[in-house]
Amino acid sequence: MTPVIEIYGVVIPTLGVLALAALALYALLRRLLLRTGFYRHIWHRPLFDLALYVSILGVVVLLLVEHPL
C-alpha cells in the first residue's frame, strides 16, 4: 500500500484515511455500548474511550496495510 492517497491532486496520508475509518467503527461501537449500559461499569470513561479508539485504529491498520516480510 502506498503511504499516501491522491484524490484529484489532493494528497491524503493513508493513516488519515484509516483513522477516519476507525472513527466510524468507534462511533458505532460506542453507540452500542451506550445502549447496553456497559459504561456503568467503567471507572474513567474518557480514558476508556481513548483506549478503545486506539485499539480499533490498531486493528484497522493491521488488517488493511500490507506488511512486507
N, C-alpha and C positions, 0 to 999 in steps of 0.2 A: 504494500500500500504506500502511496506517495505521502510525504509529510504535509502536503498542502492540497487543497481542493480549489480549483479555479472555476468560477461561475461568471460568465460574461466579463471576464477581465478582473473580477474581484477575487483576490486570493484569501482563502479562509483556511486557517490551520485545521488539520484533521482532528486534533484534540478538542477544538472548539465545537466541531460538529458532534463528536462523541459525547461531549459534556452536555449539549442540548438534548441528545437522545437519552442520556442518563437522567436529566432533569425531568423529562416527560415520564419516564418509568418511576422516578421518585415520587412525582405528584400523584400518580395512580396508586402506588403502594401506600403513600401517606393517607390518602383518602380512605383506602381500605382499612388501615389501622385505626383511623378515627371512628369509622362506623362500627368496628368490632369492639371498641373500648379498650384496645391494647395499651393506650397511653396512660391509663390509670396505674399501670404497674411500672412506669418509667419514672426514675427519680429526677433526672435532668433532661427535659425534653429537647432543648436546643442542641445539646451535646449529642444526644441520641440521633437527632435528625441529621446533623453533620456527619456522624459516623455512618449512618445509613446511606447518605448520598455518596460519600467517598467509596463505600463498598460497592454500590451499584455501578459507579463510574469505573472502578477497577475491573469488575466482571465484564462490563461492556467492552472495555479496551482489550482485555484478554481474549474475548470471543471474536472480535471483529478485526483486530490488527494481526497481520501475518508476521510471525517471528522467525527469522532465518536461523536455522540450527546447523 
